[in-house]
Amino acid sequence: MDNESFTGLEAAMVLIAFVVVAAVFSYVMLGAGFFSTQKSQQVIQAGIAQTSGNIAVKGDIFGIANNDTTNIEQIRFDIGPAIGGQSVDYSRISITWSTNNVTPVKLNFTRSAPVAGEWSILDENSIPDPGDLVNSNKIITFLACPSYPLFPDDFFTLEMLPESGAPMSVSRTIPSGITRSNMLF
């Protein structure tokens, strides 16, 4: 018997085994890579969908003073979806306000004229029904009444959190001289 032929046959079998193991290993690695890529893509798409539902202030923010113009009792502003954003259900927006001296307080939604600690829509004729959406063609005017009056030089923050999307925060300072209607900067 020729032992060299068995050695060549053994070498061929080992080479085939290495090729098979390498093929299986590469298949597993490619599968793991495709799985990881797919999960990353899902996360990115979910993030884009969430941020596209953001809301934005449209125009100026006004502080409405009490009758003797000693403090601000109401904050008026317009909102709509951010540029390129999706429609937002206004009735599911949560609003909180805070100052340097007051921890965040949630304002409650009301369909009537708001009082301290509530917010509503300014023009009752344009109040959409619950579930209606604020879209790029529709801007809604909000009227928020903080739980406590705001005095000259007070710094406050209003935070609006839509059902989906990132919160929008507005920070302003009450002017030193208060008039009946004040543009806040």
N, C-alpha and C positions, 0 to 999 in steps of 0.2 A: 504494500500500500504506500501511496505517496502522501506523506504528511503535509507537504506544502499546499496541496489542494484544499485540505481541511482548514488550514490557516487562512487561506484566501476566502473561503466560504465563511469562516467565523468573522473575518474582518468585514465582509459585505453585510453580514447580519448585524453587527455592531453599528455600522454606518447607517443602515436602514433604521435601526432603533433610535439613533441620534436624530435623524431626520424626522421621524414620527414624533418624538418627544419635543423637538423644537417647533414643529407645526402645532401641536396641542398647546404648548406654552404661548406661542404667538396668538393663537385663537383666543385663549383666555385673556391675554393682555389687551388685545383689540376689543374684546367684549367689555372688559372693565372700562376701557377708555371711552367707548361709545356710551355706556351707561352713565359715566361721570359727565360726559358732554351733554347728554339728554337732561340730566338733573340740573345742571348749570343753566341750560336754556330755559327750563321751567321756572327756575328761581328768577331769572332776568325778566321773563315775560310777566310773572306775577308782580314784580317790582314796578315795571312799566305800567301795568294796568292800575296799580294802586296809586302811583303818582299822577297818572293822567286824570284822576278824579278830584284833583286838588281844586280849591276855590281861591279866588283872589278878590281883593278890594278893588272896586271899580270907581275911581274918583276920589274925592276928598272925604275926610272924616270930620264931623262936626260935633261939638259939645253944646247942648241946649241947656241954658241956665234956668234957675228958678225965677220967680217973678221979681225978686229984689236983687237979682244978679250977684249974689254972694257965693254961689257954688254951682257946679254943673250936676244936673240930675239925670240927664239922658245923653246917650251917644248915638248919633245917626250916621249910617254908612251904607253904601251899596255893595253888593257882592254879585259875583257870577263865576262861572268856571274859569280856570286858568286857560291861557291860550293853548289851543289844541287839546284841552281837557274834555273829559266826558261829562255828561249831564250829572247833576247832583240833586238828590232828594233833600230839599231845604228843611222839611219837617223832621229829619233825622240828624240835623246838625246840633251839636252840643256846644254851648258857649260858657266859658268861665272868665272871670275877671279877677285881677289882683292889683294891689299897690305895694309900695315899699312897706306899708304898715299892716296890710291885710293879706292873709294867705288866700290862695285861689278859692273862689266861691263859684259854684255852678248857678247860672241864671236859668230859670224855668221858662219854657215857651208858653205863651198865651195867645189866644185869637182876639182878645179884647185889648183895650189900651193898657200898656204895661205899667206896672208900679214897681217900686224898688224890689230888686231881685228877680225881675222878669225881662223877657225880650219878646218882640212881636214884629210884624210887618207894618211899615208906616202907613201905606195906602191900602185901606181895607178893601177897596174895589178891585185891587189887583192881587189879593191874596189867593194863591193857588190852593187847590184842594190838597189834603194830605196825600202824599205819594206823587204829587206833581214834581216835575224836575225843573231845575234851573239849568238852561242850556245856553249856548253861545248867543242866542237871540233874545234871551230873557235875563234882565238884571232886576234883582229884588232889593228894596230899601229896608234895612233892618233898623229897629229902634231898641236899644238896650238900655235898661235902667239899672245901674249898679246898686248893690245892696246898701251902700253908704254914699252920701254926696261927695263929690270931688271938689277940693278947694284949690285956690291959686297955687301954682307951682307943684301940685301933686303929679306924680308920675304913675301911670296905670298901664296895664297890659290886658288886652282882650284876646282870648285864644278861642278859635273856632275849630271844631273837630268834626269833619263830615263822617258819614257812615263808613266810607272807604276813602283812603287817601291820607295824606299827611296833614297834620294840623297847620292852621295858618295863624300867625301871631301878629298882633298890631300893638305897638307901644307908642304912647304919646304923653306929652306933658301939658297940663292945664296952664293957659297963659296967666300972667300976673294980673292983668286987667280983664275981668270977665264982662262980656256983653251978653245980650239975650241969645245970640247965635255966634259960636266961636269956631273958627277953623283950627283944628288941632294939628300940631306939628310934632 
